[in-house]
């Protein structure tokens, strides 16, 4: 269950932050537009990967003696 909480609690905010950086903040900064777009897209892609990984992970049973 914790993996879904991390997926929603970390993945979605990273996707939103990437969208804000890439589409809202980058056009306002003429000098650093390319850098801001790159960082925003990188944050968004990492957010998507964390989001997907959180839903694909499963609990591993351990054998205790």
C-alpha positions in Angstrom: 0.0 0.0 0.0 2.9 2.4 0.7 4.0 2.2 -2.9 0.7 3.6 -4.1 0.9 6.4 -1.5 4.4 7.2 -2.8 3.1 7.0 -6.4 0.4 9.5 -5.7 2.3 11.6 -3.2 5.5 12.0 -5.1 4.7 11.1 -8.7 1.8 13.4 -9.3 3.3 16.5 -7.7 6.5 16.0 -9.8 4.4 15.8 -13.0 2.6 19.0 -12.0 5.8 20.8 -11.2 7.2 19.7 -14.6 4.2 21.1 -16.3 4.4 24.3 -14.5 8.1 24.7 -15.3 7.8 23.7 -18.9 4.6 25.5 -20.0 4.2 28.4 -17.6 7.6 29.5 -16.3 9.7 28.9 -19.4 8.0 31.3 -21.8 8.4 34.1 -19.3 12.2 33.7 -19.1 13.8 34.5 -22.5 17.4 33.9 -21.5 17.0 30.6 -19.8 14.0 29.2 -21.7 15.8 26.1 -23.1 17.3 25.2 -19.7 14.0 25.6 -17.8 12.2 23.5 -20.4 14.8 20.8 -20.1 14.6 20.7 -16.3 10.8 20.8 -16.4 10.6 17.9 -18.8 13.1 16.0 -16.8 11.1 16.4 -13.6 7.9 15.5 -15.4 9.5 12.3 -16.9 10.9 11.2 -13.6 7.4 11.9 -12.0 5.8 9.6 -14.6 8.4 6.9 -14.0 7.8 7.1 -10.2 4.1 7.1 -10.7 4.2 3.9 -12.9 6.7 2.2 -10.7 4.6 2.8 -7.6 1.7 0.9 -9.2 3.7 -1.9 -10.6 5.6 -2.7 -7.4 4.3 -5.5 -5.2 4.8 -6.6 -1.7 7.5 -9.3 -1.3 6.9 -12.0 1.3 9.9 -12.8 3.4 10.5 -16.1 5.1 11.4 -15.7 8.8 12.8 -18.6 10.7 
